């Protein structure tokens, strides 16, 4: 896998507003937030897409979700709720080919299919 902007953030070559870091993951605020709270959780191991997750990666992917919930609680948005999203490849909206978990919160987040069911 080629070096990405996330690799450069992990290696401290590019600054980021870091919320959490340990030997497995790094979490930082998104530079183009789509909600009042929007941060990313990335594994330090480079994994290009969801399609590339191997059996040995399952623990770190689960850990990414645990850290997302922990940070959401620390930021005071866990109780109201938050959304986690991991895009995969071009049609899925992935632009950086290093898996990353988007965590969005701080306002009600609609979902078009759900909103349509509410109208019925």
KAJO-V498660 format. One record per pair of residues at least 12 apart in sequence whose ideal C-beta (glycine too) atoms are under 8 Angstrom apart, sorted by sequence separation. I is the first residue (numbers start at 1). J is the second residue. If there is no record, write none. Layout:
i=I j=J
i=I j=J
//
This chain:
i=16 j=28
i=17 j=29
i=27 j=39
i=28 j=40
i=45 j=57
i=16 j=29
i=27 j=40
i=86 j=99
i=27 j=41
i=43 j=57
i=68 j=82
i=86 j=100
i=26 j=41
i=27 j=42
i=45 j=60
i=86 j=101
i=87 j=102
i=10 j=26
i=25 j=41
i=26 j=42
i=68 j=84
i=85 j=101
i=86 j=102
i=9 j=26
i=25 j=42
i=43 j=60
i=84 j=101
i=85 j=102
i=25 j=43
i=26 j=44
i=43 j=61
i=84 j=102
i=9 j=28
i=24 j=43
i=25 j=44
i=65 j=84
i=83 j=102
i=84 j=103
i=85 j=104
i=19 j=39
i=24 j=44
i=83 j=103
i=84 j=104
i=20 j=41
i=23 j=44
i=24 j=45
i=43 j=64
i=82 j=103
i=83 j=104
i=42 j=64
i=82 j=104
i=83 j=105
i=41 j=64
i=82 j=105
i=41 j=65
i=81 j=105
i=80 j=105
i=41 j=67
i=83 j=109
i=41 j=68
i=78 j=105
i=77 j=105
i=81 j=109
i=77 j=106
i=41 j=71
i=75 j=105
i=72 j=103
i=10 j=42
i=39 j=71
i=71 j=103
i=9 j=42
i=68 j=101
i=72 j=105
i=10 j=44
i=25 j=60
i=37 j=72
i=68 j=103
i=6 j=42
i=24 j=60
i=50 j=86
i=65 j=101
i=51 j=88
i=64 j=101
i=25 j=63
i=37 j=75
i=50 j=88
i=51 j=89
i=61 j=99
i=7 j=46
i=24 j=63
i=25 j=64
i=49 j=88
i=6 j=46
i=27 j=67
i=37 j=77
i=49 j=89
i=27 j=68
i=4 j=46
i=25 j=67
i=27 j=71
i=1 j=46
i=37 j=82
i=49 j=94
i=1 j=47
i=53 j=99
i=1 j=48
i=20 j=67
i=52 j=99
i=35 j=83
i=49 j=97
i=48 j=97
i=50 j=99
i=20 j=70
i=48 j=98
i=49 j=99
i=20 j=71
i=47 j=98
i=48 j=99
i=19 j=71
i=46 j=98
i=47 j=99
i=19 j=74
i=42 j=98
i=43 j=99
i=42 j=99
i=42 j=100
i=41 j=100
i=42 j=101
i=40 j=100
i=41 j=101
i=40 j=101
i=40 j=102
i=41 j=103
i=39 j=102
i=40 j=103
i=38 j=102
i=39 j=103
i=38 j=103
i=37 j=103
i=38 j=104
i=37 j=104
i=38 j=105
i=34 j=102
i=37 j=105
i=35 j=104
i=36 j=105
i=37 j=106
i=34 j=104
i=35 j=105
i=36 j=106
i=35 j=106
i=36 j=107
i=30 j=102
i=35 j=107
i=35 j=109
i=6 j=96
i=5 j=96
i=7 j=98
i=4 j=96
i=6 j=98
i=4 j=97
i=4 j=98
i=6 j=100
i=2 j=97
i=1 j=97
i=1 j=98
//
